[in-house]
């Protein structure tokens, strides 16, 4: 599953197929996965129930994404991350089979 992250004026937007699916501001977090409990539900079978979390601590200039020990991983701009990584403006976030 592919997403694009864009930071703009103190907020993060996650885009999918040309539409914003989530907005985050400093001090917020969001969960990505297949489970109904996820904030952003992704139905692809290669996405784990609770696949990744995006966190933006209020004391940091940028948010970061954390892989929650998913089966198929997380990649940023095609490069798989080990555990967590900062989200830069315009980065493509790949989850599951695409990672």
C-alpha positions as CSV (number, residue, x, y, z in Angstrom):
1,X,0.0,0.0,0.0
2,X,1.5,3.3,-1.0
3,X,1.0,6.6,0.8
4,X,2.6,10.0,0.4
5,X,3.5,12.1,3.4
6,X,3.6,15.9,3.2
7,X,4.4,18.3,6.0
8,X,3.0,21.7,5.7
9,X,2.8,24.6,8.2
10,X,3.1,22.4,11.3
11,X,1.0,19.5,10.1
12,X,1.5,16.2,8.3
13,X,-0.9,14.9,5.6
14,X,-1.1,11.3,4.4
15,X,-2.3,11.0,0.8
16,X,-3.6,8.0,-1.1
17,X,-4.8,8.1,-4.7
18,X,-5.0,11.9,-4.7
19,X,-7.0,12.3,-1.4
20,X,-5.9,13.1,2.1
21,X,-6.6,10.1,4.4
22,X,-5.1,11.5,7.6
23,X,-3.9,14.8,9.1
24,X,-1.5,15.0,12.0
25,X,-0.2,17.9,14.1
26,X,2.7,18.0,16.7
27,X,1.7,16.1,19.7
28,X,-0.5,13.6,17.8
29,X,-0.1,10.0,16.6
30,X,-2.0,7.7,14.3
31,X,-2.0,3.9,13.7
32,X,-2.0,2.2,10.3
33,X,-3.1,-1.3,9.7
34,X,-5.8,-3.8,8.7
35,X,-7.5,-3.9,12.1
36,X,-10.8,-1.9,12.6
37,X,-9.1,-0.3,15.6
38,X,-6.4,1.3,13.3
39,X,-6.9,5.1,12.6
40,X,-6.2,4.5,8.9
41,X,-7.5,1.1,7.9
42,X,-5.8,-0.6,4.9
43,X,-7.5,-3.7,3.6
44,X,-4.6,-5.2,1.6
45,X,-3.7,-8.7,2.8
46,X,0.0,-7.9,3.0
47,X,-0.6,-5.2,5.6
48,X,-0.5,-6.4,9.2
49,X,-3.4,-5.8,11.6
50,X,-1.4,-3.1,13.4
51,X,1.3,-2.4,10.9
52,X,2.9,1.0,11.7
53,X,2.4,4.0,13.8
54,X,3.2,7.6,13.0
55,X,4.1,9.8,16.0
56,X,4.8,13.5,16.1
57,X,6.1,14.4,19.6
58,X,5.4,18.0,20.4
59,X,9.1,18.6,21.1
60,X,10.3,17.4,17.7
61,X,10.4,19.3,14.5
62,X,9.3,16.3,12.4
63,X,7.1,13.2,12.8
64,X,8.5,9.7,12.5
65,X,7.1,6.4,11.4
66,X,7.6,3.2,13.4
67,X,7.2,-0.4,12.1
68,X,5.3,-2.4,14.7
69,X,7.1,-5.6,13.9
70,X,4.9,-6.1,10.8
71,X,5.3,-9.2,8.7
72,X,6.1,-7.3,5.5
73,X,7.7,-4.1,6.6
74,X,7.7,-0.4,5.9
75,X,9.7,1.4,3.3
76,X,10.3,5.1,2.6
77,X,10.9,6.0,-1.0
78,X,11.5,2.4,-1.7
79,X,14.1,1.8,1.1
80,X,13.0,-0.5,3.9
81,X,13.4,0.9,7.4
82,X,14.7,-1.2,10.3
83,X,12.4,0.1,13.1
84,X,11.7,3.8,12.7
85,X,12.5,6.8,10.6
86,X,11.8,10.5,10.3
87,X,9.2,11.5,7.7
88,X,10.5,14.1,5.3
89,X,8.2,16.2,3.1
90,X,7.0,14.4,0.0
91,X,8.3,10.9,1.1
92,X,6.5,7.9,-0.3
93,X,5.5,5.5,2.5
94,X,5.1,1.9,1.4
95,X,3.5,-0.8,3.6
96,X,3.2,-4.5,3.2
97,X,4.0,-6.2,-0.1
98,X,5.2,-3.0,-1.7
99,X,7.8,-2.4,1.1
